């Protein structure tokens, strides 16, 4: 599947950010601006390397060496470029040792730094790579920055300081953390919107799905990545998870555990595909949790994995919808037409993989195999892989996009699910939110909450 996705991108979309596998031409979205930055190449590098596809890896390496140039007049998403490009380049560097990946990651990081020039130090959502001018998404609550976006820079930026010896990156993300620590949190929950001018929360909407998700993930992973020295991050994670469990996690009438969203003072009984990553997060954070609750969190991870599997199993195609409800008689099923699509997303498979690593219960490989067969049957087209618009329809229409995260995450997590545990062991590697593995940093005699990270 990886070879089919890559070879078609190579043939029809090379250098473009993504591929339209049916039209057989390049594709891009506003998160990458108007530039051809080869997002799929950068995102797929480490997957190619891990799978032993060395010729393909070399093609990617050569394109990056010769063509990847960030001095373009283009407005990009700081978050997306960080997790896909900086994360992808750093992982490729750590796996292969090729210096060019490190050099490009540092160049790009320099282009993102102007986004932090706000009154609070909370970065803008978008930045122009040439001019350094930043702004926020027009749709975000009253000019706010988004929790999952400014809260999902920590891993990559700490590694940048580690590799360069320059504390600037580390200082930027620690400043964000300190600001969040000082703020009042309604019900102990972090709202999804924060105004970078005033430093005040936007509307009180809290989610472990889109807009919130990877902020919580990065608190836990900051602690893991620091060789469990960054106890401040662990405390923030534990506090957040306790509030989430109290206010957002419920059991449906049919006995399915789900994570709702807090909106306008009440709980919306709806869960997104993106939220399904949390099963893996709870399992990953079980060891080291407060009050000896490791068993509890592993069980919670298993319950979320089960609910998300049900969201797949209750469709015609056996692929999960974008969002699903727990209202009345309807459970783990999408109700609105615009929530019935599947865009090759990885989160459910990600949770299967973590649950497999921590329990070795064969059902997780079984569920992963079901998903693999469904993706191969309904999303594979002659020119690559495409998302589908309605997972409840027996004759689905395609969206004609091969997402870069399909190669970075979905196929990587499937490959790891069927590999031995000694391939990228979780004691040594922490995966960023785009599934790019970064090594645990054993920083002798320093704690990341005190000193600038240094080699």
N, C-alpha and C positions, 0 to 999 in steps of 0.2 A: 504493500500500500504506500509506503514511504517513497519507494522508487517510482511508482506511478505518479504520485503527486509531484515529486521533484522533477522527473524527466519532462513532464508536460509543462511545468513552470519554466524549465530550462528552454524548452522549444518555443513556447508561445508568449511567455511573460518576462523573459530574462531582463533583469535590471529594473523592471517595474516593481511596485511594492507588493502587489498580489496578482492573482490570475483569475480571469473569467474563463472557466474551463469549457463552457459551451460555445461562447463566442470566439474562444481561443485567441484572446488578446490580454494585454495588461489591464490591471484594475487598481484604483487607489481610492481612499476615502479621506475625509477632511482631517482625520487624526494625523496624517502624514503630510498635510499641506499639499502643495501642487508639485511636489518634487518626486523624482524617481530615485529613491534611496535603497532600492532592493531589499525591502523589509523581509520578504520571504527568505532571502539568502541568509541574512543575519540571524533571523529567528530559527532557521532550520539547522544551522551549522553544528550545534552540539548534538542534536539528534542524529545527524549523519555520522558524526564521529563515534558516538556511543554504539550505533548499529554496525560500525565497521564498514560504512560505505565511503571508503577513502578516496576513490576517484572523484566522487561527487563533492566530498569535503574540499578537495584540492581545487575544483572548479569554483566553489564558493570563496575559498581563500584568495584565489587569483583575482576574482572580480573585486573583492573588497580592497585588496592591495592596490589595484590599478584605478578603480572607479569610484569608491565610496568617498564622497566629498560633502562635508557639512556646511561649506561656505555658500549656501544657496539662499536666495530670497524667498523663504518659505515659512509659513506659520504652522507649527506642529504642536501636538499634545505633549506636554512635559512628561506626564505619567506614562503614556503609551510608548514614547521614545525611550524613556528610562527603562521600563520593564522589558521591552522587546530588543532594543538596540544596545543600550549599555549592558543590560543583563546578558544578552546573547553574546556580545563581544567578550565580556569578562569570562563567561563560562567557556567559550572557545579558547580563550587564552589559558585558563587554568588546566583545561583538558589537554591541549596540544602543545603549549609552551611557545606558540608562535607570537613573537613580540608585536607584530603589526596589529593584532587584535587589541592589545593593551593600549597601544598608541592611539588607535582610532577611538577607543572608549573614552580616553582622557580628553582628546580633542572635542568630542561631542559633549562631554560633561561641561566643558568650558563654555559651550554655546548655550547650555541650559541655565547656567548660573544667573544671568540677568533676570530670569523669571522670579528670583527671590527678592528683587529690589522693590519691595512693597513696604508700606508703613509698619507692618507687623512682622515681616519676614516669612509670612505664609505665602508660598509662590502662586503666581498666576497659573491658570490651567493651560494657557497656550503661550508660546513665545516665538517670535520671528528669529530664525537661526542667523540671519544676516544683521538685522538692526538691533536685536536684543529687546525689542518692544514686546511687552506682555499684556494679556487681557484675559478675561474670563468668558466662559460660554454664555451666550445670550439667554439661554433657557434656565440657568442655575439661579436659585432663589436670591433675588435682589443683588446680583453681582458677586455672589459668593464663590469661594473655592470649595472643592469637594473633598470630604474626609478621605475617601479611598484614593484620591489622586495625590494630595499633598502628604498623606500618611503612608505612601507606598514608594518611598525613595530611600529608606534607611539602609537596607542591605547593600544596595549597589553603591551608595555614597560612602559608606564605611569602608567598603573594599577599595574604592578609588583613593581614599586617604591612606589606606594601608599600602597600596601599591606605589603611590607617588611620594609618600611622606609629607604631603601637603594637607594640613588639617582643615582647609576651607570647606571641603565637602562634608566631612564629619560635623563640623560646627553648624552648618546649615540645617542638617536634619536633627541635631540635638536641640537646636533652638526651637524647632517646631514641637519637639517632645515637651520641652520645659513649658512652653506656652500652653499646651493642652493640659498639662498637669495642674496648672494654676487655675484653669477655668472651672466654673460651676457646671456640673453635669446633671441635667434633669433626670431624676430616677437612677442616677449613676450611669445613664446611657450617653453616648456621644452622638449628637445630632450630625446629619450628613453634610450640613452646609455651614461654612464659617467665612465671614466677610474679612478679606485680607486688608481692607482699609481701616475698619473699626476694631477688628479683633473680637467681634461679637458673633454668636451663633446666628444663622439664618433660621428659617422655619424649623420647628422641632419635628423632624422626620428622621427616624432611626432605622437602619437596615443592616442585616448581615449579608444581604445580596448586593446588587449593584449600588454604587455610591458610597457604601460603607465597607464591604467585604474585606479587601486586602489590608486595610488599616489594622484590623485585629490579628490577621495572619502575620503581619510584619512585627507586631509586638512580641509574639511568641518566637518568631524566627530570629529576631534581634538577640534574644536571650540564647537560643540554640547556637547561633553563629558565633557568639562571643565565648563559646565553650562554657556556657552557663554562668559567666561572670557578671553579665549585665542584669543584675537582680531588679533594677528599677523597671526594665522592660517587662520582666516576668510578673512583677507586682501589678503593673498597669493591665497586663493581659488577664491575670486572675480576677482583678476587680471588675473588668469589663465583662468577662464571661459569667461571673456571678449575676451581674445586672441583666445580662441577656437571658440567662436561664430563668430568672425571676419574672421578667416582663415580656419576653418574646417567644419563649419555647412552650408549646402546648401539645396536648394529645388530642387527636381528632376523635369523633364518635366511633370511628372504625378502628381506633387504636394505633393510628400512625402518628409518630412524633414529627412535628414540623416547627419551623422557625418563621414566625409571622413578622410583619413590619409595623412599627409604631408610627401612626400618621394622625395628625390633628387630634391628639388626645385619646385615640383608641387603637386597638390592635386589628390590623387587617389580616385576615386568615388566608394569606396567599404567600407562596414561596416561589422564588425564581430558580431557574437552572443554575445561575451563578451562586446561589446560596448553598448549593449541594457540595461545594468545596469544604464546608464547615465540618462535615463528618470526618474527613481526613484531618482537619485542624484539631478537633477535639481528641482524636486518637494520638496525634503527634504531641499534644500538650499534656497527655494523661500522666506521663512520667514527670515527676517534679511538681505536681499539682498540690494545692493546699489540703490539709487535713486528711492525708492518705486517701484522696478521692480518685486515684488512678483508675480503679475498676469502674467507678461511676462514669468517668469521662470516656473510657473505652466503650462502655455499653451505650452511652449517648451517641458516640460516633457510629456504632453499629445500627442504632435505630434510625439515624438520619440516612445512612447508606440504604437501609431497607425502604424507607419512604421514597427516596430518589429512584431506587430500582422500580418501585411500584409506578412512579410517574412514567417510566419507560414502558413497563409491562402493560399498562392500560391504554396504550396507543396501538394503532393498526400496524405501524412500521416498526414497533419496538424501539423507537428512538424518543428521547424525552422532549417535551415542549419547553418553550422559553419560560413559562410561568404556569403555576397550577394552584387551584383553589382547594380550600377545605371548608366549604359552606354547605349546610344542610346535607343533602344526599350525595353531593358531589365531592369526591376526595381524590386528590393527586391527579386531577384532570384539568386541562386548560378549558376555559369557558369562552373567552373572547377570541375571535378569529385572529387578531394580531398578536396572540400569545401562543399560537399553535405551531410556530416554526422551530426548526432545529438548524443551527448554523455551524455544525461540526464542533460544538463546544466540548471542552475536556473535563468539566468539574466533577461530573458523576464518576467518570473513570478514574480521576485523581483520587477520589475518596475510596474507590474499590482498591486502588493500589496501596494506599496507606493502611487500610484495614487488612489487606493481605499481608503486608510486612509485619504488622503487629499481632495478628492472630493466626495466620496461615490456615484460616477456614477456607476450604476449597470452593465455597459458594461464590467468593469474590472473583475467582478466576472464571467460574462458570458465567457469572453475570457479565464479566468483561468480554468473554467470548461471544455471548449473545449480542452485545453492543457492536463488537467487531464485525460480526456477520451482517448485522442490520446496516451498518455504515457502508460495508462493501457492496451490499445488495441494492441499497436505495440512494446512496450518495455518490457512488462511483459512476463517472461518465467517461466517454472515450478520451476527453481532454483533461482529466484530473478528477477532483472531488468537488461536489457542490452541496451547499445547504439546501434544505427542502422547506417549502412554505406551509405545509400542513401534515403533521405526523399522524393525523387521524384519517387521512384520505388514502385509499388504496391506489390511486393514481396521482401521486404528488407532482406538483410543479417545482422546478428548481429555481433558486435565487441567483444562480450563476456566479457565485463567489467562492473561491478556494482561499479561506482565511489563513493568514500566516500562522496563527496559533494552532491550526490543525496539525502542521508539521512540527511546531515547537512543543506543543503540549499533548494533544489528543493521542497522536501516534507514539510519542515518547512514553507516556504513562502506560499505554497498552503494551509496548515493548517491555517495559520494566515489570509490568504485572506478570508477564510470562518468563521473566529472567530470574536468575538466582539472586539472593539477597546480597551477595558480595559484589554485585555490580552497583556502584554508587551507594555504599552503605550509609544509612542515616546518621551514624555516629560521626562521619567525616564530611558529609555534604548537606547543605541546606538549599532547598530549591526556591528560587524566587517565584513570584506569582505568575510568571510566564513559563514556569518549569525549567528555568536555567539554573543548573547546579553550581553553587558557590561553596568553596571549602570553609569549614569551621576554622576560625582564626584563634590560634593558641598564642595569645599575646602575653608573654611572660611578664609578670609583675605589673601589669597595667589593668585597670578596669575601664571599660569603655565609657562609664558614666563620669569618670574623673579626668583622665588625661586625653590629649589628642591621640588618636591611633597612630602608631608608628611601627615601622618594620622591626 
